[in-house]
Amino acid sequence: MRAPASPEAQIEMLVEDTGRGIATEHLPHIFDRFYRVPGSSGGSPEQGLGLGLSFVAWIVKAHGGKIQVQSSVGHGTCFTVRLPAPGVTTGSVEMAGQPAAS
C-alpha cells in the first residue's frame, strides 16, 4: 500500500500476480456480477460464481474509491484500488505493522 503525495489524499493498493492474465475482450466485463472468463481451452467457464470482483468493485465504489485493472495474457494481472483517505499523509500508512516506505 502507498499513500502517494497528492492533493486529494488517497490510499493506493496494488494486487498483482504473474499468472496467465486476462484477455483484453474480457476486461470490460470482469466486474459484472456472474461474469466468468472462459477456460483457456475455450470450453466451460472457470470455477467460481463470478461474484468476487463484482463485490470488490461495489465495496470500493461505496467508499468513494476507484478500481482499475491492467492485464497481459501470459504475464499476469494488476488491480489498483484507490480509496479516499482524508488526513492521511505520505509515510503515515503501515503494512503488516511496518512503517510505509518513503
Protein Blocks (a to p, Z undefined) as FASTA:
>chain_A
ZZdddfkopaddddddfbebjafklmmmmmpghiacddfkopacdedjhlmmmmmmmmmm
mnopacdddddehiaccdddddddehiaghiaceehiacdZZ
